[in-house]
Amino acid sequence: METTTVFTIPWSGFTLTTDKNLMKPTDVHRWIAEESYWAKGIPESVFLNSFQNSFCLGALKEGRQVAFARLITDYATFGYLADVFVLEPHRGKGLGRKMMELIFDQDWVKNLRRVMLATRDAHELYEKSGFHLCSKPERIMEIVRPDLYSGSN
């Protein structure tokens, strides 16, 4: 069901793509493992497995990976937005908003019954894409292992 499409934002010099062959997964892994608050220390093999098994959107500028997002999905009913980042020098240029627009403009994404995410600090960005706090949080349960990759659990 997954489709590969390449988007270009001509005014910005960014290339947004869902073509995993154009992305730089090693660079994405490095940022997530070293800079993210949600998966610090994630082994490269674990990240690469998640990359291969998700719908991914990358942003490149001059051949370098500058932003990334992935949607963990069954392509039919559910999606979980994860690993979204824009490198610091490229923030504030509308890149994150454009990435969300392109993901949520996919016909199959429009037909998902539920899309979820977890964020510490980007609520406003995601609200612009239609996200809101859970209307019935008492129905949501989770297993969380925050120190899984640090070896201190």
N, CA, C and O atoms as a GROMACS GRO file, in nm:
protein
  612
    1MET      N    1   0.082  -0.120   0.000
    1MET     CA    2   0.000   0.000   0.000
    1MET      C    3   0.086   0.126   0.000
    1MET      O    4   0.044   0.229  -0.051
    2GLU      N    5   0.206   0.118   0.056
    2GLU     CA    6   0.292   0.236   0.066
    2GLU      C    7   0.327   0.288  -0.073
    2GLU      O    8   0.359   0.212  -0.164
    3THR      N    9   0.322   0.419  -0.086
    3THR     CA   10   0.358   0.482  -0.213
    3THR      C   11   0.479   0.569  -0.190
    3THR      O   12   0.502   0.619  -0.080
    4THR      N   13   0.556   0.588  -0.295
    4THR     CA   14   0.673   0.675  -0.288
    4THR      C   15   0.644   0.798  -0.373
    4THR      O   16   0.614   0.787  -0.492
    5THR      N   17   0.652   0.914  -0.312
    5THR     CA   18   0.627   1.038  -0.380
    5THR      C   19   0.736   1.135  -0.340
    5THR      O   20   0.779   1.135  -0.225
    6VAL      N   21   0.780   1.218  -0.432
    6VAL     CA   22   0.879   1.320  -0.400
    6VAL      C   23   0.812   1.456  -0.413
    6VAL      O   24   0.753   1.488  -0.516
    7PHE      N   25   0.821   1.535  -0.307
    7PHE     CA   26   0.769   1.671  -0.307
    7PHE      C   27   0.888   1.767  -0.305
    7PHE      O   28   0.990   1.737  -0.242
    8THR      N   29   0.876   1.879  -0.372
    8THR     CA   30   0.979   1.982  -0.366
    8THR      C   31   0.913   2.114  -0.329
    8THR      O   32   0.809   2.150  -0.384
    9ILE      N   33   0.975   2.185  -0.236
    9ILE     CA   34   0.928   2.318  -0.200
    9ILE      C   35   1.023   2.416  -0.268
    9ILE      O   36   1.129   2.446  -0.212
   10PRO      N   37   0.990   2.466  -0.385
   10PRO     CA   38   1.086   2.546  -0.462
   10PRO      C   39   1.130   2.676  -0.394
   10PRO      O   40   1.243   2.719  -0.415
   11TRP      N   41   1.047   2.737  -0.317
   11TRP     CA   42   1.084   2.865  -0.256
   11TRP      C   43   1.185   2.850  -0.144
   11TRP      O   44   1.247   2.947  -0.101
   12SER      N   45   1.201   2.728  -0.096
   12SER     CA   46   1.286   2.711   0.020
   12SER      C   47   1.415   2.635  -0.006
   12SER      O   48   1.506   2.638   0.076
   13GLY      N   49   1.423   2.568  -0.119
   13GLY     CA   50   1.541   2.487  -0.147
   13GLY      C   51   1.538   2.351  -0.080
   13GLY      O   52   1.636   2.277  -0.089
   14PHE      N   53   1.429   2.316  -0.014
   14PHE     CA   54   1.414   2.186   0.050
   14PHE      C   55   1.352   2.088  -0.048
   14PHE      O   56   1.270   2.127  -0.132
   15THR      N   57   1.390   1.962  -0.037
   15THR     CA   58   1.321   1.854  -0.107
   15THR      C   59   1.258   1.768   0.000
   15THR      O   60   1.327   1.714   0.087
   16LEU      N   61   1.127   1.755  -0.005
   16LEU     CA   62   1.056   1.667   0.088
   16LEU      C   63   1.023   1.541   0.012
   16LEU      O   64   0.970   1.546  -0.099
   17THR      N   65   1.053   1.427   0.072
   17THR     CA   66   1.036   1.301   0.002
   17THR      C   67   0.994   1.188   0.095
   17THR      O   68   1.026   1.187   0.213
   18THR      N   69   0.920   1.095   0.038
   18THR     CA   70   0.888   0.971   0.107
   18THR      C   71   0.972   0.856   0.050
   18THR      O   72   0.952   0.740   0.087
   19ASP      N   73   1.062   0.888  -0.040
   19ASP     CA   74   1.151   0.788  -0.100
   19ASP      C   75   1.265   0.759  -0.003
   19ASP      O   76   1.357   0.840   0.012
   20LYS      N   77   1.260   0.645   0.062
   20LYS     CA   78   1.361   0.611   0.163
   20LYS      C   79   1.501   0.601   0.103
   20LYS      O   80   1.599   0.616   0.176
   21ASN      N   81   1.512   0.575  -0.027
   21ASN     CA   82   1.643   0.568  -0.093
   21ASN      C   83   1.711   0.704  -0.100
   21ASN      O   84   1.834   0.710  -0.114
   22LEU      N   85   1.635   0.811  -0.089
   22LEU     CA   86   1.693   0.946  -0.091
   22LEU      C   87   1.728   0.996   0.049
   22LEU      O   88   1.808   1.088   0.064
   23MET      N   89   1.668   0.935   0.150
   23MET     CA   90   1.692   0.978   0.288
   23MET      C   91   1.826   0.928   0.340
   23MET      O   92   1.888   0.840   0.280
   24LYS      N   93   1.868   0.985   0.449
   24LYS     CA   94   1.995   0.950   0.515
   24LYS      C   95   1.963   0.892   0.653
   24LYS      O   96   1.975   0.962   0.753
   25PRO      N   97   1.923   0.763   0.658
   25PRO     CA   98   1.880   0.706   0.786
   25PRO      C   99   1.988   0.708   0.894
   25PRO      O  100   1.957   0.716   1.013
   26THR      N  101   2.114   0.700   0.855
   26THR     CA  102   2.221   0.706   0.956
   26THR      C  103   2.223   0.843   1.023
   26THR      O  104   2.245   0.852   1.144
   27ASP      N  105   2.199   0.949   0.946
   27ASP     CA  106   2.193   1.084   1.002
   27ASP      C  107   2.070   1.102   1.090
   27ASP      O  108   2.077   1.165   1.196
   28VAL      N  109   1.958   1.044   1.046
   28VAL     CA  110   1.836   1.051   1.127
   28VAL      C  111   1.860   0.978   1.259
   28VAL      O  112   1.827   1.030   1.366
   29HIS      N  113   1.917   0.859   1.252
   29HIS     CA  114   1.946   0.784   1.374
   29HIS      C  115   2.035   0.864   1.467
   29HIS      O  116   2.008   0.872   1.587
   30ARG      N  117   2.141   0.923   1.413
   30ARG     CA  118   2.234   1.000   1.497
   30ARG      C  119   2.158   1.108   1.574
   30ARG      O  120   2.179   1.124   1.695
   31TRP      N  121   2.072   1.183   1.506
   31TRP     CA  122   1.999   1.291   1.574
   31TRP      C  123   1.908   1.233   1.682
   31TRP      O  124   1.907   1.281   1.795
   32ILE      N  125   1.831   1.130   1.647
   32ILE     CA  126   1.737   1.072   1.744
   32ILE      C  127   1.812   1.014   1.864
   32ILE      O  128   1.771   1.034   1.978
   33ALA      N  129   1.921   0.944   1.839
   33ALA     CA  130   1.997   0.879   1.948
   33ALA      C  131   2.071   0.978   2.036
   33ALA      O  132   2.090   0.954   2.155
   34GLU      N  133   2.113   1.091   1.978
   34GLU     CA  134   2.194   1.187   2.054
   34GLU      C  135   2.118   1.311   2.100
   34GLU      O  136   2.152   1.368   2.204
   35GLU      N  137   2.016   1.353   2.027
   35GLU     CA  138   1.950   1.480   2.056
   35GLU      C  139   1.806   1.468   2.107
   35GLU      O  140   1.760   1.556   2.180
   36SER      N  141   1.736   1.363   2.070
   36SER     CA  142   1.594   1.356   2.107
   36SER      C  143   1.577   1.332   2.256
   36SER      O  144   1.668   1.281   2.322
   37TYR      N  145   1.462   1.367   2.308
   37TYR     CA  146   1.432   1.336   2.448
   37TYR      C  147   1.357   1.204   2.458
   37TYR      O  148   1.342   1.149   2.568
   38TRP      N  149   1.310   1.152   2.347
   38TRP     CA  150   1.225   1.033   2.351
   38TRP      C  151   1.297   0.902   2.320
   38TRP      O  152   1.244   0.796   2.354
   39ALA      N  153   1.413   0.905   2.257
   39ALA     CA  154   1.479   0.778   2.222
   39ALA      C  155   1.630   0.789   2.229
   39ALA      O  156   1.703   0.727   2.151
   40LYS      N  157   1.677   0.867   2.325
   40LYS     CA  158   1.821   0.883   2.343
   40LYS      C  159   1.886   0.747   2.361
   40LYS      O  160   1.842   0.665   2.441
   41GLY      N  161   1.992   0.724   2.286
   41GLY     CA  162   2.066   0.599   2.298
   41GLY      C  163   2.009   0.483   2.218
   41GLY      O  164   2.060   0.371   2.228
   42ILE      N  165   1.905   0.506   2.138
   42ILE     CA  166   1.846   0.396   2.062
   42ILE      C  167   1.952   0.333   1.971
   42ILE      O  168   2.020   0.405   1.898
   43PRO      N  169   1.967   0.202   1.975
   43PRO     CA  170   2.065   0.137   1.887
   43PRO      C  171   2.029   0.159   1.740
   43PRO      O  172   1.912   0.165   1.703
   44GLU      N  173   2.131   0.170   1.657
   44GLU     CA  174   2.107   0.196   1.515
   44GLU      C  175   2.023   0.084   1.452
   44GLU      O  176   1.936   0.112   1.370
   45SER      N  177   2.048  -0.040   1.489
   45SER     CA  178   1.972  -0.151   1.431
   45SER      C  179   1.823  -0.141   1.464
   45SER      O  180   1.739  -0.173   1.381
   46VAL      N  181   1.792  -0.096   1.584
   46VAL     CA  182   1.652  -0.079   1.625
   46VAL      C  183   1.589   0.033   1.544
   46VAL      O  184   1.478   0.019   1.492
   47PHE      N  185   1.660   0.146   1.533
   47PHE     CA  186   1.606   0.256   1.454
   47PHE      C  187   1.586   0.216   1.308
   47PHE      O  188   1.481   0.244   1.250
   48LEU      N  189   1.685   0.149   1.248
   48LEU     CA  190   1.675   0.111   1.107
   48LEU      C  191   1.556   0.017   1.084
   48LEU      O  192   1.490   0.026   0.980
   49ASN      N  193   1.529  -0.071   1.178
   49ASN     CA  194   1.412  -0.157   1.169
   49ASN      C  195   1.284  -0.074   1.171
   49ASN      O  196   1.193  -0.100   1.093
   50SER      N  197   1.278   0.024   1.260
   50SER     CA  198   1.159   0.110   1.267
   50SER      C  199   1.145   0.193   1.140
   50SER      O  200   1.033   0.214   1.092
   51PHE      N  201   1.254   0.240   1.085
   51PHE     CA  202   1.256   0.318   0.961
   51PHE      C  203   1.201   0.235   0.846
   51PHE      O  204   1.116   0.283   0.770
   52GLN      N  205   1.247   0.112   0.833
   52GLN     CA  206   1.204   0.027   0.722
   52GLN      C  207   1.057  -0.014   0.733
   52GLN      O  208   0.994  -0.044   0.632
   53ASN      N  209   1.003  -0.015   0.853
   53ASN     CA  210   0.866  -0.062   0.874
   53ASN      C  211   0.767   0.049   0.901
   53ASN      O  212   0.661   0.025   0.960
   54SER      N  213   0.798   0.171   0.859
   54SER     CA  214   0.710   0.286   0.878
   54SER      C  215   0.701   0.367   0.751
   54SER      O  216   0.786   0.356   0.663
   55PHE      N  217   0.598   0.448   0.740
   55PHE     CA  218   0.587   0.547   0.634
   55PHE      C  219   0.671   0.666   0.679
   55PHE      O  220   0.644   0.724   0.784
   56CYS      N  221   0.771   0.703   0.602
   56CYS     CA  222   0.863   0.810   0.642
   56CYS      C  223   0.859   0.927   0.546
   56CYS      O  224   0.837   0.910   0.426
   57LEU      N  225   0.879   1.045   0.599
   57LEU     CA  226   0.893   1.167   0.520
   57LEU      C  227   1.020   1.236   0.565
   57LEU      O  228   1.038   1.263   0.684
   58GLY      N  229   1.108   1.263   0.471
   58GLY     CA  230   1.232   1.330   0.503
   58GLY      C  231   1.242   1.462   0.430
   58GLY      O  232   1.185   1.478   0.322
   59ALA      N  233   1.315   1.555   0.488
   59ALA     CA  234   1.344   1.682   0.422
   59ALA      C  235   1.494   1.691   0.403
   59ALA      O  236   1.572   1.671   0.497
   60LEU      N  237   1.534   1.721   0.281
   60LEU     CA  238   1.675   1.731   0.245
   60LEU      C  239   1.702   1.872   0.193
   60LEU      O  240   1.617   1.933   0.127
   61LYS      N  241   1.818   1.920   0.222
   61LYS     CA  242   1.863   2.047   0.166
   61LYS      C  243   2.008   2.027   0.125
   61LYS      O  244   2.093   1.989   0.206
   62GLU      N  245   2.035   2.051  -0.002
   62GLU     CA  246   2.169   2.032  -0.057
   62GLU      C  247   2.220   1.891  -0.027
   62GLU      O  248   2.337   1.872   0.007
   63GLY      N  249   2.131   1.793  -0.037
   63GLY     CA  250   2.167   1.654  -0.017
   63GLY      C  251   2.182   1.610   0.127
   63GLY      O  252   2.216   1.495   0.153
   64ARG      N  253   2.157   1.700   0.222
   64ARG     CA  254   2.171   1.666   0.365
   64ARG      C  255   2.033   1.654   0.428
   64ARG      O  256   1.942   1.731   0.396
   65GLN      N  257   2.019   1.556   0.517
   65GLN     CA  258   1.893   1.535   0.589
   65GLN      C  259   1.879   1.644   0.694
   65GLN      O  260   1.964   1.657   0.781
   66VAL      N  261   1.771   1.724   0.685
   66VAL     CA  262   1.753   1.834   0.780
   66VAL      C  263   1.625   1.819   0.862
   66VAL      O  264   1.606   1.892   0.960
   67ALA      N  265   1.538   1.725   0.824
   67ALA     CA  266   1.415   1.703   0.900
   67ALA      C  267   1.362   1.565   0.867
   67ALA      O  268   1.397   1.504   0.766
   68PHE      N  269   1.276   1.516   0.956
   68PHE     CA  270   1.227   1.380   0.941
   68PHE      C  271   1.098   1.363   1.021
   68PHE      O  272   1.077   1.430   1.122
   69ALA      N  273   1.013   1.272   0.974
   69ALA     CA  274   0.895   1.229   1.048
   69ALA      C  275   0.860   1.089   0.999
   69ALA      O  276   0.883   1.056   0.883
   70ARG      N  277   0.804   1.009   1.088
   70ARG     CA  278   0.757   0.878   1.043
   70ARG      C  279   0.621   0.850   1.103
   70ARG      O  280   0.590   0.891   1.215
   71LEU      N  281   0.541   0.779   1.026
   71LEU     CA  282   0.409   0.739   1.069
   71LEU      C  283   0.408   0.586   1.078
   71LEU      O  284   0.421   0.517   0.976
   72ILE      N  285   0.394   0.536   1.198
   72ILE     CA  286   0.382   0.392   1.222
   72ILE      C  287   0.236   0.360   1.193
   72ILE      O  288   0.147   0.413   1.259
   73THR      N  289   0.212   0.272   1.096
   73THR     CA  290   0.074   0.256   1.051
   73THR      C  291   0.046   0.119   0.992
   73THR      O  292   0.137   0.046   0.950
   74ASP      N  293  -0.082   0.085   0.989
   74ASP     CA  294  -0.127  -0.034   0.916
   74ASP      C  295  -0.184   0.007   0.780
   74ASP      O  296  -0.232  -0.079   0.705
   75TYR      N  297  -0.178   0.136   0.747
   75TYR     CA  298  -0.225   0.192   0.620
   75TYR      C  299  -0.376   0.177   0.600
   75TYR      O  300  -0.425   0.198   0.490
   76ALA      N  301  -0.450   0.142   0.704
   76ALA     CA  302  -0.593   0.121   0.690
   76ALA      C  303  -0.675   0.190   0.798
   76ALA      O  304  -0.774   0.257   0.768
   77THR      N  305  -0.633   0.175   0.926
   77THR     CA  306  -0.717   0.224   1.035
   77THR      C  307  -0.645   0.312   1.135
   77THR      O  308  -0.707   0.396   1.200
   78PHE      N  309  -0.513   0.295   1.149
   78PHE     CA  310  -0.444   0.359   1.261
   78PHE      C  311  -0.305   0.407   1.220
   78PHE      O  312  -0.238   0.345   1.137
   79GLY      N  313  -0.264   0.518   1.279
   79GLY     CA  314  -0.128   0.567   1.262
   79GLY      C  315  -0.079   0.632   1.390
   79GLY      O  316  -0.157   0.688   1.466
   80TYR      N  317   0.050   0.623   1.411
   80TYR     CA  318   0.114   0.687   1.526
   80TYR      C  319   0.230   0.769   1.472
   80TYR      O  320   0.327   0.713   1.419
   81LEU      N  321   0.222   0.900   1.486
   81LEU     CA  322   0.325   0.990   1.438
   81LEU      C  323   0.442   0.991   1.537
   81LEU      O  324   0.422   1.010   1.657
   82ALA      N  325   0.563   0.971   1.485
   82ALA     CA  326   0.679   0.957   1.574
   82ALA      C  327   0.803   1.016   1.510
   82ALA      O  328   0.807   1.042   1.390
   83ASP      N  329   0.904   1.038   1.593
   83ASP     CA  330   1.039   1.076   1.550
   83ASP      C  331   1.041   1.200   1.461
   83ASP      O  332   1.118   1.208   1.365
   84VAL      N  333   0.958   1.296   1.493
   84VAL     CA  334   0.952   1.420   1.414
   84VAL      C  335   1.058   1.516   1.467
   84VAL      O  336   1.064   1.544   1.586
   85PHE      N  337   1.142   1.566   1.375
   85PHE     CA  338   1.238   1.669   1.413
   85PHE      C  339   1.276   1.752   1.292
   85PHE      O  340   1.270   1.707   1.177
   86VAL      N  341   1.316   1.875   1.321
   86VAL     CA  342   1.375   1.967   1.223
   86VAL      C  343   1.503   2.017   1.287
   86VAL      O  344   1.502   2.064   1.401
   87LEU      N  345   1.614   2.007   1.215
   87LEU     CA  346   1.741   2.056   1.270
   87LEU      C  347   1.730   2.205   1.302
   87LEU      O  348   1.666   2.281   1.231
   88GLU      N  349   1.795   2.244   1.410
   88GLU     CA  350   1.788   2.380   1.463
   88GLU      C  351   1.802   2.490   1.356
   88GLU      O  352   1.719   2.581   1.356
   89PRO      N  353   1.901   2.486   1.267
   89PRO     CA  354   1.916   2.596   1.170
   89PRO      C  355   1.798   2.611   1.073
   89PRO      O  356   1.787   2.712   1.005
   90HIS      N  357   1.712   2.510   1.066
   90HIS     CA  358   1.602   2.512   0.970
   90HIS      C  359   1.465   2.529   1.036
   90HIS      O  360   1.362   2.524   0.970
   91ARG      N  361   1.465   2.549   1.167
   91ARG     CA  362   1.339   2.570   1.238
   91ARG      C  363   1.288   2.712   1.215
   91ARG      O  364   1.364   2.803   1.184
   92GLY      N  365   1.158   2.727   1.230
   92GLY     CA  366   1.095   2.858   1.215
   92GLY      C  367   1.075   2.900   1.070
   92GLY      O  368   1.045   3.017   1.044
   93LYS      N  369   1.091   2.807   0.978
   93LYS     CA  370   1.075   2.838   0.835
   93LYS      C  371   0.950   2.773   0.776
   93LYS      O  372   0.929   2.777   0.654
   94GLY      N  373   0.869   2.712   0.861
   94GLY     CA  374   0.747   2.645   0.814
   94GLY      C  375   0.769   2.504   0.766
   94GLY      O  376   0.677   2.442   0.712
   95LEU      N  377   0.888   2.452   0.785
   95LEU     CA  378   0.919   2.317   0.736
   95LEU      C  379   0.838   2.210   0.809
   95LEU      O  380   0.782   2.121   0.745
   96GLY      N  381   0.832   2.216   0.940
   96GLY     CA  382   0.753   2.119   1.017
   96GLY      C  383   0.607   2.123   0.978
   96GLY      O  384   0.543   2.019   0.964
   97ARG      N  385   0.553   2.242   0.961
   97ARG     CA  386   0.413   2.258   0.921
   97ARG      C  387   0.390   2.197   0.782
   97ARG      O  388   0.290   2.128   0.759
   98LYS      N  389   0.484   2.222   0.690
   98LYS     CA  390   0.472   2.167   0.554
   98LYS      C  391   0.480   2.014   0.556
   98LYS      O  392   0.408   1.947   0.483
   99MET      N  393   0.568   1.960   0.639
   99MET     CA  394   0.578   1.815   0.650
   99MET      C  395   0.447   1.754   0.699
   99MET      O  396   0.401   1.654   0.645
  100MET      N  397   0.386   1.815   0.800
  100MET     CA  398   0.258   1.765   0.851
  100MET      C  399   0.151   1.775   0.742
  100MET      O  400   0.071   1.683   0.724
  101GLU      N  401   0.151   1.885   0.670
  101GLU     CA  402   0.055   1.903   0.561
  101GLU      C  403   0.069   1.790   0.457
  101GLU      O  404  -0.031   1.733   0.414
  102LEU      N  405   0.190   1.760   0.418
  102LEU     CA  406   0.212   1.656   0.317
  102LEU      C  407   0.175   1.518   0.366
  102LEU      O  408   0.118   1.438   0.292
  103ILE      N  409   0.207   1.488   0.492
  103ILE     CA  410   0.168   1.358   0.548
  103ILE      C  411   0.016   1.347   0.551
  103ILE      O  412  -0.040   1.247   0.506
  104PHE      N  413  -0.050   1.449   0.605
  104PHE     CA  414  -0.195   1.440   0.623
  104PHE      C  415  -0.273   1.466   0.496
  104PHE      O  416  -0.395   1.455   0.495
  105ASP      N  417  -0.205   1.499   0.388
  105ASP     CA  418  -0.268   1.515   0.258
  105ASP      C  419  -0.271   1.384   0.179
  105ASP      O  420  -0.334   1.378   0.073
  106GLN      N  421  -0.204   1.281   0.228
  106GLN     CA  422  -0.208   1.150   0.162
  106GLN      C  423  -0.350   1.093   0.173
  106GLN      O  424  -0.409   1.093   0.281
  107ASP      N  425  -0.405   1.047   0.061
  107ASP     CA  426  -0.542   0.995   0.063
  107ASP      C  427  -0.561   0.886   0.168
  107ASP      O  428  -0.662   0.886   0.238
  108TRP      N  429  -0.466   0.794   0.178
  108TRP     CA  430  -0.483   0.684   0.274
  108TRP      C  431  -0.476   0.735   0.418
  108TRP      O  432  -0.540   0.677   0.505
  109VAL      N  433  -0.400   0.841   0.444
  109VAL     CA  434  -0.393   0.897   0.580
  109VAL      C  435  -0.528   0.962   0.614
  109VAL      O  436  -0.574   0.953   0.728
  110LYS      N  437  -0.589   1.026   0.517
  110LYS     CA  438  -0.721   1.088   0.540
  110LYS      C  439  -0.825   0.984   0.581
  110LYS      O  440  -0.924   1.019   0.645
  111ASN      N  441  -0.803   0.858   0.545
  111ASN     CA  442  -0.899   0.753   0.577
  111ASN      C  443  -0.865   0.675   0.704
  111ASN      O  444  -0.936   0.580   0.738
  112LEU      N  445  -0.758   0.712   0.775
  112LEU     CA  446  -0.726   0.646   0.901
  112LEU      C  447  -0.828   0.688   1.006
  112LEU      O  448  -0.861   0.806   1.017
  113ARG      N  449  -0.876   0.594   1.082
  113ARG     CA  450  -0.975   0.624   1.186
  113ARG      C  451  -0.914   0.699   1.304
  113ARG      O  452  -0.981   0.782   1.366
  114ARG      N  453  -0.787   0.670   1.335
  114ARG     CA  454  -0.722   0.735   1.449
  114ARG      C  455  -0.575   0.754   1.418
  114ARG      O  456  -0.508   0.664   1.369
  115VAL      N  457  -0.526   0.874   1.449
  115VAL     CA  458  -0.382   0.903   1.442
  115VAL      C  459  -0.345   0.964   1.575
  115VAL      O  460  -0.410   1.057   1.622
  116MET      N  461  -0.239   0.912   1.636
  116MET     CA  462  -0.197   0.959   1.768
  116MET      C  463  -0.052   1.003   1.764
  116MET      O  464   0.021   0.975   1.668
  117LEU      N  465  -0.012   1.071   1.868
  117LEU     CA  466   0.128   1.107   1.888
  117LEU      C  467   0.148   1.143   2.034
  117LEU      O  468   0.052   1.163   2.108
  118ALA      N  469   0.273   1.150   2.072
  118ALA     CA  470   0.310   1.200   2.205
  118ALA      C  471   0.411   1.311   2.183
  118ALA      O  472   0.504   1.296   2.104
  119THR      N  473   0.392   1.422   2.252
  119THR     CA  474   0.486   1.534   2.241
  119THR      C  475   0.500   1.603   2.374
  119THR      O  476   0.405   1.613   2.451
  120ARG      N  477   0.618   1.651   2.400
  120ARG     CA  478   0.644   1.725   2.522
  120ARG      C  479   0.622   1.874   2.501
  120ARG      O  480   0.579   1.944   2.592
  121ASP      N  481   0.652   1.923   2.380
  121ASP     CA  482   0.660   2.068   2.364
  121ASP      C  483   0.613   2.124   2.230
  121ASP      O  484   0.636   2.242   2.203
  122ALA      N  485   0.549   2.045   2.146
  122ALA     CA  486   0.510   2.095   2.013
  122ALA      C  487   0.359   2.089   1.991
  122ALA      O  488   0.314   2.067   1.879
  123HIS      N  489   0.284   2.108   2.095
  123HIS     CA  490   0.138   2.099   2.086
  123HIS      C  491   0.082   2.195   1.980
  123HIS      O  492  -0.007   2.156   1.903
  124GLU      N  493   0.132   2.317   1.975
  124GLU     CA  494   0.078   2.416   1.881
  124GLU      C  495   0.098   2.372   1.737
  124GLU      O  496   0.008   2.388   1.655
  125LEU      N  497   0.214   2.318   1.704
  125LEU     CA  498   0.239   2.270   1.568
  125LEU      C  499   0.138   2.162   1.532
  125LEU      O  500   0.078   2.166   1.424
  126TYR      N  501   0.117   2.066   1.622
  126TYR     CA  502   0.030   1.954   1.591
  126TYR      C  503  -0.117   1.992   1.593
  126TYR      O  504  -0.197   1.933   1.521
  127GLU      N  505  -0.154   2.090   1.673
  127GLU     CA  506  -0.292   2.138   1.672
  127GLU      C  507  -0.329   2.194   1.535
  127GLU      O  508  -0.443   2.182   1.491
  128LYS      N  509  -0.232   2.255   1.466
  128LYS     CA  510  -0.257   2.308   1.331
  128LYS      C  511  -0.285   2.196   1.232
  128LYS      O  512  -0.342   2.221   1.126
  129SER      N  513  -0.245   2.074   1.265
  129SER     CA  514  -0.271   1.958   1.179
  129SER      C  515  -0.396   1.883   1.222
  129SER      O  516  -0.430   1.780   1.164
  130GLY      N  517  -0.466   1.934   1.325
  130GLY     CA  518  -0.591   1.874   1.368
  130GLY      C  519  -0.583   1.792   1.495
  130GLY      O  520  -0.685   1.741   1.541
  131PHE      N  521  -0.464   1.777   1.553
  131PHE     CA  522  -0.451   1.703   1.678
  131PHE      C  523  -0.511   1.780   1.794
  131PHE      O  524  -0.514   1.904   1.792
  132HIS      N  525  -0.558   1.709   1.893
  132HIS     CA  526  -0.607   1.769   2.017
  132HIS      C  527  -0.582   1.670   2.130
  132HIS      O  528  -0.553   1.553   2.105
  133LEU      N  529  -0.593   1.717   2.253
  133LEU     CA  530  -0.576   1.627   2.367
  133LEU      C  531  -0.681   1.517   2.359
  133LEU      O  532  -0.790   1.539   2.306
  134CYS      N  533  -0.650   1.401   2.411
  134CYS     CA  534  -0.743   1.288   2.408
  134CYS      C  535  -0.873   1.328   2.477
  134CYS      O  536  -0.873   1.382   2.588
  135SER      N  537  -0.984   1.301   2.410
  135SER     CA  538  -1.113   1.335   2.470
  135SER      C  539  -1.148   1.240   2.583
  135SER      O  540  -1.225   1.276   2.673
  136LYS      N  541  -1.094   1.120   2.581
  136LYS     CA  542  -1.120   1.022   2.687
  136LYS      C  543  -0.988   0.959   2.728
  136LYS      O  544  -0.965   0.841   2.700
  137PRO      N  545  -0.902   1.035   2.795
  137PRO     CA  546  -0.771   0.980   2.831
  137PRO      C  547  -0.779   0.858   2.921
  137PRO      O  548  -0.685   0.779   2.928
  138GLU      N  549  -0.891   0.842   2.991
  138GLU     CA  550  -0.905   0.726   3.078
  138GLU      C  551  -0.912   0.595   2.998
  138GLU      O  552  -0.899   0.487   3.056
  139ARG      N  553  -0.933   0.604   2.869
  139ARG     CA  554  -0.936   0.485   2.783
  139ARG      C  555  -0.799   0.449   2.727
  139ARG      O  556  -0.780   0.339   2.674
  140ILE      N  557  -0.704   0.539   2.739
  140ILE     CA  558  -0.571   0.518   2.682
  140ILE      C  559  -0.481   0.457   2.789
  140ILE      O  560  -0.472   0.509   2.900
  141MET      N  561  -0.414   0.349   2.754
  141MET     CA  562  -0.320   0.286   2.845
  141MET      C  563  -0.188   0.271   2.772
  141MET      O  564  -0.182   0.276   2.649
  142GLU      N  565  -0.082   0.253   2.848
  142GLU     CA  566   0.049   0.242   2.786
  142GLU      C  567   0.144   0.162   2.874
  142GLU      O  568   0.125   0.151   2.995
  143ILE      N  569   0.244   0.110   2.811
  143ILE     CA  570   0.360   0.053   2.880
  143ILE      C  571   0.476   0.142   2.839
  143ILE      O  572   0.502   0.157   2.719
  144VAL      N  573   0.545   0.201   2.934
  144VAL     CA  574   0.654   0.293   2.904
  144VAL      C  575   0.782   0.240   2.964
  144VAL      O  576   0.787   0.201   3.081
  145ARG      N  577   0.885   0.238   2.884
  145ARG     CA  578   1.017   0.195   2.928
  145ARG      C  579   1.117   0.304   2.890
  145ARG      O  580   1.195   0.286   2.796
  146PRO      N  581   1.118   0.416   2.960
  146PRO     CA  582   1.197   0.532   2.919
  146PRO      C  583   1.349   0.507   2.918
  146PRO      O  584   1.421   0.574   2.843
  147ASP      N  585   1.397   0.416   2.996
  147ASP     CA  586   1.542   0.394   3.003
  147ASP      C  587   1.585   0.268   2.928
  147ASP      O  588   1.693   0.216   2.953
  148LEU      N  589   1.501   0.220   2.839
  148LEU     CA  590   1.528   0.095   2.768
  148LEU      C  591   1.664   0.096   2.698
  148LEU      O  592   1.735  -0.004   2.701
  149TYR      N  593   1.702   0.208   2.635
  149TYR     CA  594   1.825   0.213   2.557
  149TYR      C  595   1.947   0.255   2.639
  149TYR      O  596   2.060   0.246   2.592
  150SER      N  597   1.923   0.302   2.761
  150SER     CA  598   2.035   0.347   2.843
  150SER      C  599   2.094   0.234   2.926
  150SER      O  600   2.205   0.247   2.979
  151GLY      N  601   2.021   0.124   2.938
  151GLY     CA  602   2.071   0.011   3.016
  151GLY      C  603   2.052   0.028   3.165
  151GLY      O  604   2.102  -0.053   3.242
  152SER      N  605   1.979   0.133   3.208
  152SER     CA  606   1.963   0.156   3.351
  152SER      C  607   1.827   0.116   3.403
  152SER      O  608   1.786   0.163   3.510
  153ASN      N  609   1.755   0.031   3.332
  153ASN     CA  610   1.620  -0.004   3.380
  153ASN      C  611   1.620  -0.130   3.457
  153ASN      O  612   1.514  -0.173   3.504
   0.00000   0.00000   0.00000
